[in-house]
Amino acid sequence: MRSVETDYLVVGAGAMGMAFTDALIDHADVHVTLVDRRHAAGGHWLDAYPFVRLHQASLFYGVASTVLGGGAVQAGGPEAGLQERASQPEILAYFDDILHRRFVGSGRVTFLGESEYQAEGSSHFVTSRVSGHTAQVHVRSRVVDATYLSPTIPATTPPPFNVADDVRVVAVNELARLTAEPGSYVIVGSGKTATDGIVWLLGNGVPPERIVWVRPRDPWMLNRAVVQPDPVVGLGLAADTMEAAASAESLDDLFLRLEAAGVMLRIDRDVMPAMAKTPTLAAWELDLLRTITNVVRLGHIRHVTRREIVLDEGAVPLAPGSLVVHCAAAGLQYPPLVPIWSPDKIRLQTIRVGFPCFCAALAGYVEATRDDDRERNRLCPPNILPDTPASWARMQVRGTIAARTYGAEPDIAAWANSCALNPARIEPAQRDHPAVLAAAARLAQHAARGLSRMAELAHEPGPSLDRL
Ligand SMILES: Cc1cc2nc3c(=O)[nH]c(=O)nc-3n(C[C@H](O)[C@H](O)[C@H](O)COP(=O)(O)OP(=O)(O)OC[C@H]3O[C@@H](n4cnc5c(N)ncnc54)[C@H](O)[C@@H]3O)c2cc1C
C-alpha cells in the first residue's frame, strides 16, 4: 500500500475546505493533502442546477486570499446597484484556479480528487475511486473534517416522498434540459432551490398559472439589499436587528419588526413563516414569486400518484402531464454542535452569524496562529445554521458573542478587517465617514438590550455565555 506524508489532511474540497486551506497555508509553513470524492474543487456547486447563483455578494464567498469576481456593483438589470453574484460556472472556475494555480502550484498542497477518505481507528486511508488504489496517509499535525456542514442537494439526494412509476419527477437540474414542455410544473420545496426554480421558469416565459407550488413551510428571507459589502449597510442591518429585538414581544413579533424595517421578506403577508434559513432575496424575485397563486400548504408530500399528490394533511389533484420538480433536499445540515478543535480532528463549523467561507478561513487563521486548542475553541465557538425563527435568533446570539470574542484579539481583528469574506469589515478610510459613525452609534444604542432580549427569545444564554 502506498504511503503519503502530510502535515494536514483536509477532507472535503468544498467552499469550507478550500477557505480553511487557503488561510492555513498563508499563515503557516505546512503541507496539506486535500481529498474529495468529487473530481474537482467546489463541493456541491459541481452538481448544482445550472442556473444557480450565489444568493449574496460574490465578495463574501470563496477564499480569503483571492476575491471571487471583480467586486463590482451590477450596472443594469433588476438588481442594479447591488453587488454582483457569481454563477455556477464562475464559482467552479474560481475554485479550479485556486486549487491548481495557488494550492497545487505552490507545491504545498496535494489534491487527491475522485478519492474517498476513511478512518480506521487512528489510521487514515484514501482510496481512489478511479484506480481503486488505497494510500495510507500519515498526518503529522491534524485531520480536518470539512464535510461536517456539507449540504444535501436535489441532484444527489432522492426526493423525500414516493412517486408512482407513471409520474414524471425530476431534480431541479433537469429543468434546464427539458426536450418538451410539460402541462404544468409542480415545484416541491420551500427554500432557495424552489424559489430559484420558479424564478427561472417565469423568466423563461412559463405563465404563473402553470406552476403549482407545494410549500410545506413559508420562508422568511433576507432582503438582499441589506446584505452588501458596505459598512453603512452592514452596521445598519445589525442596528435594525438589535433595535427590533430590544422591543420584540415574541419571535414572530421580532420577525414582523424586521419585516417592517425592510430586513426580512416573506412571500405571503397573510401567512406567518415557520422557516428561517434566510437566504437573501431581491425585490424583483419577490414580485415574481408572489404571482404564483396555486400554493399547496398541506404539509410534506407522502406520495404522488398519477391523479393526486398525497400530503400529511390532505390530497390535491395532479393535472395530467404534470412534471414534479424535486427541490426538496434539506440543503443546510444541522449536526450537533461540537468543539471545532477536538483531539481527533478539526470539524469546521460556522462561528459568527452565517458566512461559512469566512468562518472556515477564520478557523484556518486561528489554527496557524495559536498553539493551544482550548484557546482556539475559546476564540472560535461553533455556531448553528438557522432553520426556524428560534434557531435564527439563537444563531444571532452565539454569533454576536463569538465575533466580540475573536474581535478582541488585535491580530485577528486586523486579519478579519483585511478579509473581503468578512461582512463586518470596515476599511480604515471608511471609519470616520459620518454615515458609518451614525450607523455604529445606532448599533451601540441598541446592542445590549437587543442581544439580551434576543437571548431570552431564543432561550439561549446571553452575553455571559460560557463556552460549550
Ligand atoms: C444551492 C445552494 C446555494 C448556496 N448559496 C450560498 C451563498 O450564496 N452563500 C453562502 O454563504 N452559502 C451558500 N450556500 C451554502 C454554502 O454553499 C455551504 O454552506 C457551503 O458552500 C458548503 O460548503 P462545504 O464545503 O461545507 O460543503 P460541500 O460543498 O458539500 O463540500 C464538502 C465536500 O466533501 C466531500 N466529501 C464528503 N465526504 C467525503 C469523504 N468521506 N471522502 C472524500 N470527500 C468527501 C464531498 O464530495 C464535497 O465535495 C448555498 C448552498 C446551496 C445548496
The ligand as a MOL file (V3000), in Angstrom:
LIG
                    3D

  0  0  0     0  0            999 V3000
M  V30 BEGIN CTAB
M  V30 COUNTS 53 58 0 0 0
M  V30 BEGIN ATOM
M  V30 1 C -27.9100 25.8250 -3.8130 0
M  V30 2 C -27.0700 26.3990 -2.7130 0
M  V30 3 C -26.6960 27.7370 -2.7580 0
M  V30 4 C -25.9440 28.2990 -1.7390 0
M  V30 5 N -25.6040 29.6040 -1.8320 0
M  V30 6 C -24.8360 30.1520 -0.8540 0
M  V30 7 C -24.4170 31.5140 -0.9130 0
M  V30 8 O -24.7580 32.2640 -1.8230 0
M  V30 9 N -23.6460 31.9840 0.0980 0
M  V30 10 C -23.2610 31.2100 1.1570 0
M  V30 11 O -22.5400 31.6760 2.0480 0
M  V30 12 N -23.6530 29.9260 1.2340 0
M  V30 13 C -24.4240 29.3900 0.2670 0
M  V30 14 N -24.8320 28.0910 0.3600 0
M  V30 15 C -24.4250 27.3250 1.4940 0
M  V30 16 C -22.9400 27.0790 1.2760 0
M  V30 17 O -22.6620 26.8280 -0.0560 0
M  V30 18 C -22.4750 25.9930 2.0090 0
M  V30 19 O -22.6220 26.1700 3.3730 0
M  V30 20 C -21.0080 25.7660 1.7570 0
M  V30 21 O -20.6100 26.1410 0.4790 0
M  V30 22 C -20.8380 24.3280 1.8800 0
M  V30 23 O -19.5500 24.0420 1.6440 0
M  V30 24 P -18.9500 22.7960 2.3420 0
M  V30 25 O -17.5060 22.8370 1.9700 0
M  V30 26 O -19.3110 22.7440 3.7730 0
M  V30 27 O -19.7190 21.5210 1.7090 0
M  V30 28 P -19.6400 20.8610 0.2660 0
M  V30 29 O -19.6820 21.8610 -0.8070 0
M  V30 30 O -20.6920 19.8040 0.2280 0
M  V30 31 O -18.2080 20.1750 0.2590 0
M  V30 32 C -17.9190 19.0170 1.0230 0
M  V30 33 C -17.1230 18.0720 0.1550 0
M  V30 34 O -16.7160 16.9570 0.9410 0
M  V30 35 C -16.6540 15.8280 0.1040 0
M  V30 36 N -16.6900 14.6200 0.9550 0
M  V30 37 C -17.6210 14.2990 1.8870 0
M  V30 38 N -17.2860 13.1340 2.4890 0
M  V30 39 C -16.1220 12.7210 1.9280 0
M  V30 40 C -15.2830 11.5830 2.1230 0
M  V30 41 N -15.5280 10.6250 3.0310 0
M  V30 42 N -14.1780 11.4640 1.3480 0
M  V30 43 C -13.8890 12.4080 0.4230 0
M  V30 44 N -14.6440 13.5080 0.2170 0
M  V30 45 C -15.7410 13.6640 0.9520 0
M  V30 46 C -17.8590 15.9910 -0.8010 0
M  V30 47 O -17.6620 15.3030 -2.0170 0
M  V30 48 C -17.9170 17.5190 -1.0120 0
M  V30 49 O -17.3240 17.9020 -2.2380 0
M  V30 50 C -25.5620 27.5010 -0.6510 0
M  V30 51 C -25.9260 26.1500 -0.5980 0
M  V30 52 C -26.6700 25.5940 -1.6130 0
M  V30 53 C -27.0500 24.1340 -1.5310 0
M  V30 END ATOM
M  V30 BEGIN BOND
M  V30 1 1 1 2
M  V30 2 1 2 3
M  V30 3 2 2 52
M  V30 4 2 3 4
M  V30 5 1 4 5
M  V30 6 1 4 50
M  V30 7 2 5 6
M  V30 8 1 6 7
M  V30 9 1 6 13
M  V30 10 2 7 8
M  V30 11 1 7 9
M  V30 12 1 9 10
M  V30 13 2 10 11
M  V30 14 1 10 12
M  V30 15 2 12 13
M  V30 16 1 13 14
M  V30 17 1 14 15
M  V30 18 1 14 50
M  V30 19 1 15 16
M  V30 20 1 16 17
M  V30 21 1 16 18
M  V30 22 1 18 19
M  V30 23 1 18 20
M  V30 24 1 20 21
M  V30 25 1 20 22
M  V30 26 1 22 23
M  V30 27 1 23 24
M  V30 28 2 24 25
M  V30 29 1 24 26
M  V30 30 1 24 27
M  V30 31 1 27 28
M  V30 32 2 28 29
M  V30 33 1 28 30
M  V30 34 1 28 31
M  V30 35 1 31 32
M  V30 36 1 32 33
M  V30 37 1 33 34
M  V30 38 1 33 48
M  V30 39 1 34 35
M  V30 40 1 35 36
M  V30 41 1 35 46
M  V30 42 1 36 37
M  V30 43 1 36 45
M  V30 44 2 37 38
M  V30 45 1 38 39
M  V30 46 1 39 40
M  V30 47 2 39 45
M  V30 48 1 40 41
M  V30 49 2 40 42
M  V30 50 1 42 43
M  V30 51 2 43 44
M  V30 52 1 44 45
M  V30 53 1 46 47
M  V30 54 1 46 48
M  V30 55 1 48 49
M  V30 56 2 50 51
M  V30 57 1 51 52
M  V30 58 1 52 53
M  V30 END BOND
M  V30 END CTAB
M  END
